[in-house]
Structure formats: C-alpha cells, structure tokens
C-alpha cells in the first residue's frame, strides 16, 4: 500500500512523536511510505525513509502579510485572501513535486489539513488528519482558518486526536464524533533498562522538566513553585531541558527569585541525554496551562516518557494530562497557575522518597497500559488500512 505522510516540517528535533511514528510505519515491509515535508529543508533521520521536501508550507511571509493587509482594506477579507493565496502556493508546489500515487494520506496537524484537503480530494486520495492542540485551539482566532477547520472535519475520512479532551473540543466545534479516534502520541519502548534508575533516590532531590519554553508550558509558574520548594528543601535542584521564546524571561525570573544557583537551564538536549537525566531525577514536573492565546496541550509526550522511566509526576489539570496522571496514585494534579499548590505537592514527595518511588512505579504501570509497546503504530496502521479500502475510518 502506498501511503503519503504529510507534515509541515522536515521533522524537528523536538518532534520525537512524529519521528517515532514515521519510523514505525516505514519499517513495515508491505507498506511503501513517502514522507512529504512542507519545508524545503531536507529530511534528516537515522533510518531509511523516502521523502520529498515539497515546501508546501514554506510560504512567502512578506507576500502573504501584504495580501492580508490589502484584503482587510477591501471589506475585512484579509484572512480569506491570505488563505486562498497560501493554498494556491501549496497546491502549485505539490504539483511540481511529482508525488507518487497514494492509496491513502496521513496528514499531521490541521494547519496542513486545511491547505491540503482540496488537493487530496482532487487526486481521489482519502485522508486521515491527526489534530493536536494549538491547531484546533489557538489558531482559531483566524476566522477563515476556523471556517476551513469545520469544513476539514467533513472532508477527512477520519480524525485522530491525542486525547479525549481534544476530541471533546472538536466535537463541540462541529466534528462528527463517529469520525474521531483517540490515539495517544506515545508508545512505551519495547525494552527499558530499569537498572539505570535503581539508585536515583540515593542522590540529592532533583526535579526535571522537558519541553519548549512557551506560554502553554508556563515555565515561569514552575520557577515560582520551585522557589517555594527551596524554602523547605534548599538542597533540591531543578533541571529545565528545552529552549524557546521564554528562555531569557526564565533566566531573569530565576535571578529575581534568587534561585539561579539551584536551576539548570540546559537548552535543547538530545533525546538520549534527556533520558539519562530522567534516570537520575526524583520527580517530573510540568505546569501546563491554557495560554492567553487559547493554546492548549494535546497529550504531552514528555510526561509519558517520564512515566515510562518510573518517575512520579506533578502537573496541572489540563487537557490530556489528566489521562496520564491518576491524582494521588501516579502523581499529583493541581489547578492551572496554582504554583503554591504545586510547590506543596513537590515538597511532600521530596520529604517522602518512599512514596515518590511507589508513585513512580504506579506511573510506569499506567503508561504501559494506555500506551503499550507497538499500540500506537498498529492502531494508526489499521485505521489507514480501513480508510484506503473503504474510504472511511
């Protein structure tokens, strides 16, 4: 079966969930997978993969912005004119790319889906769209995008969401619930060397967060929580693995709070290095929120990876996080922006490493149940097979 995998990037380092899925599908001997990137940048992965860098998403931003401004002058049609121009550019680039004949297409993110839907339909290619978080929340301020998103729900043969929460979001937006399948964007590795973290509680307490430094991850709230933790546990450290728009703001806030000497901000690290750090950590912590722009998480992969490494989790009541953390069993949940409540839960676990270890084991057991090895790839394969054969999921 010939499958086209469409994504707007050339697989960024932070997109581990995409890399894992692409590899899983590409490894299937009876499947012919082609990764179609929306970027002109080459696709660089450490496994054999057919790829085409079409550039369908690398629009001319200056021209696109100019079209928007002109459209606004003529009756507030900026978003519509901008979208039509971007879609035309995408279609032309795809035609020039001489794509293979696909039996079915898998489209990552609705932002690609709205651009590609008409092209795929014109080629009689049934398609599945995997929405995530921001692509069905924050981006909807664009009125033309919001309208096209509703149309995409009808055009796609099936929709995948990363969590039951995001499924509810799009159902309330008008998507037929019968079209929606929840598939968590993570599967536990086939083998984990648990000896790597056997002595983690013999070292001083350390907390770890992995992710982009953005508003919806709210690392500023995390720093405030950690500042309160240090009042009771001055020996603790916080490691922040990731980069982003809020890096400088985080450094400034840590300095203002007087905790810079206990906070390590490493920037982006390789995945295996992040796993090594998880193995020596006591607790995984993440303060996700609905950002001021409306951006939401889907099912944060870093939390799932921490669970797989038997770490107790402390996070917020937000989107798919509540499907990962069983409050009081695998970790703790606090309200969004409640950094003091988060600090209390962190301090409680630091003071009781036996309890932390017990919760970590429960977290690992839970993630193995909901994200079993091979489960994600197999579920997506079955869905794509049904769509290819019957035109519906």
VOVO-512310 format. One record per residue (C-alpha): residue number from 1; residue in three letters; chain; x, z negated, y negated. Coordinates in steps of 0.001 Angstrom, whole numbers. Last residue first. Example, Ala and Ser with C-alpha at 12.3 -4.5 7.8 and 13.67 -1.06 7.14 Angstrom:
% VOVO-512310
2|SER|A|13670|-7140|1060 .
1|ALA|A|12300|-7800|4500 .
***
This chain:
% VOVO-512310
393|UNK|A|-12423|-9343|-5060 .
392|UNK|A|-13891|-5940|-5828 .
391|UNK|A|-12903|-2298|-5477 .
390|UNK|A|-13453|-2418|-1710 .
389|UNK|A|-10119|-1473|-139 .
388|UNK|A|-7734|-1988|-3051 .
387|UNK|A|-9676|-5026|-4289 .
386|UNK|A|-9679|-6600|-832 .
385|UNK|A|-5921|-6004|-431 .
384|UNK|A|-5216|-7421|-3898 .
383|UNK|A|-7126|-10597|-2997 .
382|UNK|A|-5359|-10969|335 .
381|UNK|A|-1961|-10527|-1311 .
380|UNK|A|-2850|-13075|-4002 .
379|UNK|A|-3803|-15660|-1391 .
378|UNK|A|-668|-14975|671 .
377|UNK|A|1651|-15278|-2326 .
376|UNK|A|76|-18554|-3437 .
375|UNK|A|-26|-20164|-3 .
374|UNK|A|3524|-19384|1110 .
373|UNK|A|4568|-23042|1083 .
372|UNK|A|1590|-25275|228 .
371|UNK|A|477|-25642|-3388 .
370|UNK|A|-2574|-27952|-3110 .
369|UNK|A|-1383|-29943|-96 .
368|UNK|A|2355|-29861|-762 .
367|UNK|A|1566|-30937|-4329 .
366|UNK|A|-302|-33992|-3047 .
365|UNK|A|2408|-35115|-609 .
364|UNK|A|5070|-34766|-3298 .
363|UNK|A|3036|-36801|-5766 .
362|UNK|A|2432|-39503|-3151 .
361|UNK|A|6183|-39761|-2556 .
360|UNK|A|6742|-40045|-6293 .
359|UNK|A|4040|-42698|-6597 .
358|UNK|A|5841|-44808|-3992 .
357|UNK|A|9178|-44321|-5777 .
356|UNK|A|7692|-45411|-9089 .
355|UNK|A|6108|-48455|-7462 .
354|UNK|A|9450|-49505|-6009 .
353|UNK|A|11085|-48753|-9384 .
352|UNK|A|8905|-51376|-11113 .
351|UNK|A|10137|-52071|-14649 .
350|UNK|A|10797|-48363|-15196 .
349|UNK|A|7289|-47626|-13915 .
348|UNK|A|5614|-50038|-16352 .
347|UNK|A|7780|-48836|-19233 .
346|UNK|A|6615|-45272|-18624 .
345|UNK|A|2973|-46345|-18530 .
344|UNK|A|3316|-48348|-21750 .
343|UNK|A|5139|-45490|-23504 .
342|UNK|A|2361|-43047|-22583 .
341|UNK|A|-228|-45345|-24125 .
340|UNK|A|1899|-45510|-27266 .
339|UNK|A|2210|-41720|-27302 .
338|UNK|A|-1550|-41275|-27298 .
337|UNK|A|-1493|-37719|-28727 .
336|UNK|A|-3561|-36395|-25802 .
335|UNK|A|-5095|-39213|-23771 .
334|UNK|A|-3060|-40733|-20977 .
333|UNK|A|-2559|-39795|-17333 .
332|UNK|A|-436|-41713|-14846 .
331|UNK|A|1451|-40895|-11672 .
330|UNK|A|793|-39810|-8110 .
329|UNK|A|-1697|-42607|-7366 .
328|UNK|A|-2817|-44257|-10620 .
327|UNK|A|-4151|-41012|-12052 .
326|UNK|A|-4052|-38238|-9483 .
325|UNK|A|-1788|-35740|-11228 .
324|UNK|A|-1856|-32044|-10332 .
323|UNK|A|-5494|-31141|-10961 .
322|UNK|A|-5498|-33285|-14126 .
321|UNK|A|-2570|-31223|-15407 .
320|UNK|A|-4801|-28142|-15161 .
319|UNK|A|-6155|-28568|-18711 .
318|UNK|A|-5081|-31766|-20475 .
317|UNK|A|-5446|-35448|-19725 .
316|UNK|A|-1818|-36170|-20534 .
315|UNK|A|1407|-36814|-18674 .
314|UNK|A|3347|-39335|-16615 .
313|UNK|A|4520|-38039|-13258 .
312|UNK|A|6169|-39831|-10343 .
311|UNK|A|9013|-37746|-8912 .
310|UNK|A|9116|-36600|-5296 .
309|UNK|A|11069|-33363|-5912 .
308|UNK|A|7944|-31334|-5149 .
307|UNK|A|6166|-33375|-7823 .
306|UNK|A|8849|-32410|-10357 .
305|UNK|A|8338|-28750|-9482 .
304|UNK|A|4584|-29149|-9973 .
303|UNK|A|5107|-30750|-13378 .
302|UNK|A|7463|-27920|-14340 .
301|UNK|A|4846|-25366|-13286 .
300|UNK|A|2339|-26427|-15925 .
299|UNK|A|-1126|-25328|-14744 .
298|UNK|A|-2806|-23437|-17597 .
297|UNK|A|-1659|-25039|-20827 .
296|UNK|A|-3639|-24732|-24022 .
295|UNK|A|-3265|-23050|-27416 .
294|UNK|A|-6026|-23874|-29902 .
293|UNK|A|-3921|-23110|-32991 .
292|UNK|A|-3521|-26835|-33734 .
291|UNK|A|-2196|-27267|-30212 .
290|UNK|A|-4242|-28549|-27285 .
289|UNK|A|-1876|-31158|-25919 .
288|UNK|A|928|-31552|-23374 .
287|UNK|A|2987|-34757|-23412 .
286|UNK|A|5327|-34299|-20439 .
285|UNK|A|7195|-36924|-18412 .
284|UNK|A|8994|-36790|-15055 .
283|UNK|A|10229|-40159|-13844 .
282|UNK|A|13327|-41630|-12178 .
281|UNK|A|15706|-38706|-12541 .
280|UNK|A|18742|-37874|-10379 .
279|UNK|A|17012|-35189|-8285 .
278|UNK|A|15266|-33814|-11367 .
277|UNK|A|18708|-33188|-12902 .
276|UNK|A|19799|-31202|-9873 .
275|UNK|A|16555|-29211|-10073 .
274|UNK|A|17265|-28330|-13700 .
273|UNK|A|20726|-27086|-12679 .
272|UNK|A|19093|-24929|-10013 .
271|UNK|A|16749|-23436|-12596 .
270|UNK|A|19449|-22549|-15081 .
269|UNK|A|19373|-24523|-18321 .
268|UNK|A|17695|-23867|-21672 .
267|UNK|A|18613|-26333|-24402 .
266|UNK|A|20375|-29509|-23361 .
265|UNK|A|18668|-32075|-25551 .
264|UNK|A|19970|-35461|-24354 .
263|UNK|A|18240|-38493|-25869 .
262|UNK|A|19676|-42045|-25801 .
261|UNK|A|22145|-41676|-28707 .
260|UNK|A|19528|-39758|-30695 .
259|UNK|A|17178|-42768|-30641 .
258|UNK|A|17177|-43877|-34274 .
257|UNK|A|13617|-42740|-34915 .
256|UNK|A|14803|-40539|-37769 .
255|UNK|A|17572|-39104|-35596 .
254|UNK|A|15119|-38322|-32794 .
253|UNK|A|12823|-36736|-35361 .
252|UNK|A|15588|-34508|-36752 .
251|UNK|A|16657|-33353|-33294 .
250|UNK|A|13055|-32658|-32357 .
249|UNK|A|12432|-30685|-35561 .
248|UNK|A|15543|-28630|-34814 .
247|UNK|A|14289|-27799|-31323 .
246|UNK|A|10675|-27180|-32369 .
245|UNK|A|10728|-23379|-32190 .
244|UNK|A|12030|-23348|-28646 .
243|UNK|A|14553|-24600|-26145 .
242|UNK|A|14464|-26373|-22835 .
241|UNK|A|15648|-29359|-20841 .
240|UNK|A|14866|-32636|-22593 .
239|UNK|A|16637|-35584|-20981 .
238|UNK|A|15516|-39084|-21912 .
237|UNK|A|17702|-42126|-21241 .
236|UNK|A|16877|-45752|-20428 .
235|UNK|A|19256|-48678|-21028 .
234|UNK|A|17272|-49950|-24038 .
233|UNK|A|14307|-50745|-21761 .
232|UNK|A|11702|-52800|-23642 .
231|UNK|A|12227|-51404|-27160 .
230|UNK|A|13564|-48222|-25583 .
229|UNK|A|10096|-47405|-24247 .
228|UNK|A|8751|-47408|-27823 .
227|UNK|A|11281|-44758|-28871 .
226|UNK|A|10394|-42854|-25709 .
225|UNK|A|6757|-42555|-26763 .
224|UNK|A|7789|-41306|-30212 .
223|UNK|A|10085|-38737|-28607 .
222|UNK|A|7284|-37543|-26314 .
221|UNK|A|4956|-37133|-29289 .
220|UNK|A|7577|-34873|-30900 .
219|UNK|A|7963|-32957|-27616 .
218|UNK|A|4390|-31674|-28067 .
217|UNK|A|4176|-29235|-25126 .
216|UNK|A|1308|-27477|-26934 .
215|UNK|A|3305|-27385|-30159 .
214|UNK|A|6369|-25757|-28634 .
213|UNK|A|9703|-26885|-27250 .
212|UNK|A|9692|-24797|-24077 .
211|UNK|A|9825|-26784|-20899 .
210|UNK|A|11458|-29433|-18747 .
209|UNK|A|11024|-33150|-19457 .
208|UNK|A|13096|-35852|-17792 .
207|UNK|A|13176|-39654|-17848 .
206|UNK|A|16179|-41706|-16771 .
205|UNK|A|16474|-45270|-15548 .
204|UNK|A|20043|-46419|-14765 .
203|UNK|A|21298|-45376|-11296 .
202|UNK|A|20327|-46856|-7916 .
201|UNK|A|16814|-45456|-8328 .
200|UNK|A|18005|-41890|-7683 .
199|UNK|A|19742|-42747|-4418 .
198|UNK|A|17769|-40550|-2000 .
197|UNK|A|17498|-37680|-4480 .
196|UNK|A|19629|-35025|-2780 .
195|UNK|A|18777|-36421|660 .
194|UNK|A|15362|-34804|245 .
193|UNK|A|16812|-31372|929 .
192|UNK|A|13733|-29229|336 .
191|UNK|A|12653|-26426|2635 .
190|UNK|A|9896|-23818|2454 .
189|UNK|A|9675|-24197|-1305 .
188|UNK|A|6394|-25637|-2645 .
187|UNK|A|4143|-22977|-4115 .
186|UNK|A|3362|-22528|-7768 .
185|UNK|A|1040|-20588|-10042 .
184|UNK|A|-2139|-22396|-8832 .
183|UNK|A|-4716|-19896|-7633 .
182|UNK|A|-8292|-20250|-8912 .
181|UNK|A|-10372|-17160|-8123 .
180|UNK|A|-12842|-15746|-10642 .
179|UNK|A|-15144|-12786|-10099 .
178|UNK|A|-18078|-14882|-8878 .
177|UNK|A|-17778|-16946|-12071 .
176|UNK|A|-18883|-13907|-14138 .
175|UNK|A|-16931|-14182|-17390 .
174|UNK|A|-18965|-14997|-20507 .
173|UNK|A|-16795|-17306|-22610 .
172|UNK|A|-18186|-20320|-20743 .
171|UNK|A|-16858|-18716|-17565 .
170|UNK|A|-13533|-18185|-19336 .
169|UNK|A|-13050|-21875|-20187 .
168|UNK|A|-14403|-23092|-16845 .
167|UNK|A|-11820|-20986|-15021 .
166|UNK|A|-9154|-22386|-17350 .
165|UNK|A|-10084|-25894|-16207 .
164|UNK|A|-10177|-24903|-12533 .
163|UNK|A|-6517|-23973|-12870 .
162|UNK|A|-4128|-21027|-12809 .
161|UNK|A|-6909|-18442|-13263 .
160|UNK|A|-7208|-15185|-11339 .
159|UNK|A|-9727|-12528|-12371 .
158|UNK|A|-11173|-9811|-10144 .
157|UNK|A|-12217|-6162|-10282 .
156|UNK|A|-11393|-6136|-13983 .
155|UNK|A|-13678|-4192|-16320 .
154|UNK|A|-16313|-6905|-16888 .
153|UNK|A|-13917|-9718|-17803 .
152|UNK|A|-11957|-7146|-19795 .
151|UNK|A|-15009|-6565|-22001 .
150|UNK|A|-15050|-10246|-22958 .
149|UNK|A|-11330|-10000|-23714 .
148|UNK|A|-11924|-6899|-25830 .
147|UNK|A|-14234|-8875|-28115 .
146|UNK|A|-11779|-11775|-28393 .
145|UNK|A|-8963|-9289|-29081 .
144|UNK|A|-11004|-7700|-31864 .
143|UNK|A|-11716|-11114|-33387 .
142|UNK|A|-8089|-12246|-33342 .
141|UNK|A|-8603|-16026|-33352 .
140|UNK|A|-8869|-15510|-29574 .
139|UNK|A|-5083|-15644|-29212 .
138|UNK|A|-5123|-19449|-28955 .
137|UNK|A|-7449|-19733|-25944 .
136|UNK|A|-7669|-16979|-23322 .
135|UNK|A|-4105|-15648|-23667 .
134|UNK|A|-2837|-19154|-24511 .
133|UNK|A|-3651|-20399|-21037 .
132|UNK|A|-3028|-18208|-18006 .
131|UNK|A|-5020|-15090|-17156 .
130|UNK|A|-4184|-13178|-13977 .
129|UNK|A|-5903|-9792|-14110 .
128|UNK|A|-6752|-7826|-10965 .
127|UNK|A|-7011|-4056|-11052 .
126|UNK|A|-8755|-1046|-9556 .
125|UNK|A|-6823|2171|-10270 .
124|UNK|A|-9075|5142|-10999 .
123|UNK|A|-6445|6622|-13362 .
122|UNK|A|-8839|6470|-16345 .
121|UNK|A|-9681|2897|-15312 .
120|UNK|A|-6011|1936|-15404 .
119|UNK|A|-5591|3408|-18892 .
118|UNK|A|-8780|1746|-20173 .
117|UNK|A|-7669|-1661|-18898 .
116|UNK|A|-4042|-1516|-20056 .
115|UNK|A|-4139|-2970|-23574 .
114|UNK|A|-6791|-5604|-22833 .
113|UNK|A|-5001|-6582|-19631 .
112|UNK|A|-1593|-6978|-21233 .
111|UNK|A|-2811|-9764|-23514 .
110|UNK|A|-4940|-10927|-20574 .
109|UNK|A|-1816|-12111|-18784 .
108|UNK|A|-120|-10637|-15694 .
107|UNK|A|-1824|-7483|-14430 .
106|UNK|A|-1900|-6705|-10698 .
105|UNK|A|-2697|-3074|-10021 .
104|UNK|A|-4200|-1423|-6943 .
103|UNK|A|-3718|1760|-4929 .
102|UNK|A|-1022|2914|-7350 .
101|UNK|A|147|6496|-7885 .
100|UNK|A|3671|6156|-9240 .
99|UNK|A|4279|5870|-12985 .
98|UNK|A|5649|8806|-14934 .
97|UNK|A|6953|6633|-17807 .
96|UNK|A|5775|9108|-20452 .
95|UNK|A|2150|8360|-19570 .
94|UNK|A|2821|4629|-19844 .
93|UNK|A|4382|5102|-23277 .
92|UNK|A|1394|7104|-24508 .
91|UNK|A|-1051|4496|-23219 .
90|UNK|A|823|1631|-24870 .
89|UNK|A|1012|3448|-28221 .
88|UNK|A|-2724|4199|-28099 .
87|UNK|A|-3438|569|-27278 .
86|UNK|A|-1329|-654|-30195 .
85|UNK|A|-3091|1744|-32602 .
84|UNK|A|-6547|750|-31372 .
83|UNK|A|-5607|-2941|-31629 .
82|UNK|A|-4358|-2630|-35199 .
81|UNK|A|-7448|-704|-36268 .
80|UNK|A|-9708|-3376|-34788 .
79|UNK|A|-7751|-6334|-36162 .
78|UNK|A|-7646|-4838|-39640 .
77|UNK|A|-11276|-3766|-39911 .
76|UNK|A|-12149|-6018|-42846 .
75|UNK|A|-14067|-3282|-44642 .
74|UNK|A|-11327|-888|-45652 .
73|UNK|A|-8818|-3280|-47200 .
72|UNK|A|-8524|-5167|-43939 .
71|UNK|A|-7774|-1930|-42121 .
70|UNK|A|-4908|-1193|-44511 .
69|UNK|A|-3439|-4622|-43819 .
68|UNK|A|-3778|-4235|-40049 .
67|UNK|A|-2210|-766|-40103 .
66|UNK|A|739|-2198|-42038 .
65|UNK|A|1137|-5005|-39503 .
64|UNK|A|1234|-2493|-36640 .
63|UNK|A|3753|-311|-38472 .
62|UNK|A|6064|-3272|-39068 .
61|UNK|A|5523|-4587|-35546 .
60|UNK|A|6361|-1308|-33814 .
59|UNK|A|5021|-2191|-30381 .
58|UNK|A|7109|-3362|-27475 .
57|UNK|A|4121|-3961|-25178 .
56|UNK|A|4089|-546|-23464 .
55|UNK|A|7900|-576|-23294 .
54|UNK|A|7907|1318|-19987 .
53|UNK|A|10726|-578|-18276 .
52|UNK|A|10070|654|-14729 .
51|UNK|A|10981|-1486|-11740 .
50|UNK|A|11617|-1175|-8018 .
49|UNK|A|12946|-4519|-6841 .
48|UNK|A|15758|-5728|-4598 .
47|UNK|A|16618|-9354|-5323 .
46|UNK|A|18657|-11243|-7942 .
45|UNK|A|16603|-10058|-10886 .
44|UNK|A|17394|-8043|-14010 .
43|UNK|A|14551|-5924|-15415 .
42|UNK|A|15934|-3623|-18072 .
41|UNK|A|14754|-4133|-21673 .
40|UNK|A|12210|-1586|-22932 .
39|UNK|A|9521|-4237|-22567 .
38|UNK|A|6011|-3902|-21176 .
37|UNK|A|7535|-4050|-17719 .
36|UNK|A|6092|-2225|-14730 .
35|UNK|A|7194|-3855|-11465 .
34|UNK|A|6707|-1470|-8560 .
33|UNK|A|5725|-2861|-5159 .
32|UNK|A|5530|-800|-1977 .
31|UNK|A|3974|-3149|558 .
30|UNK|A|4387|-2996|4359 .
29|UNK|A|7720|-4840|4295 .
28|UNK|A|6509|-7751|2172 .
27|UNK|A|9588|-8985|282 .
26|UNK|A|8393|-7395|-2962 .
25|UNK|A|5282|-9608|-2945 .
24|UNK|A|7241|-12859|-2629 .
23|UNK|A|9890|-11676|-5068 .
22|UNK|A|7279|-10792|-7681 .
21|UNK|A|5567|-14153|-7139 .
20|UNK|A|8758|-16177|-7522 .
19|UNK|A|9857|-14226|-10605 .
18|UNK|A|6462|-14735|-12223 .
17|UNK|A|6450|-18500|-11623 .
16|UNK|A|10035|-18676|-12864 .
15|UNK|A|9039|-17246|-16230 .
14|UNK|A|11524|-19356|-18227 .
13|UNK|A|14363|-16902|-17522 .
12|UNK|A|12231|-14020|-18872 .
11|UNK|A|10830|-11406|-16511 .
10|UNK|A|11125|-7989|-18271 .
9|UNK|A|8106|-8979|-20352 .
8|UNK|A|4580|-7591|-20896 .
7|UNK|A|3696|-7726|-17203 .
6|UNK|A|2259|-5090|-14884 .
5|UNK|A|2720|-5248|-11093 .
4|UNK|A|1739|-1894|-9598 .
3|UNK|A|995|-1939|-5884 .
2|UNK|A|1324|943|-3443 .
1|UNK|A|0|0|0 .
***
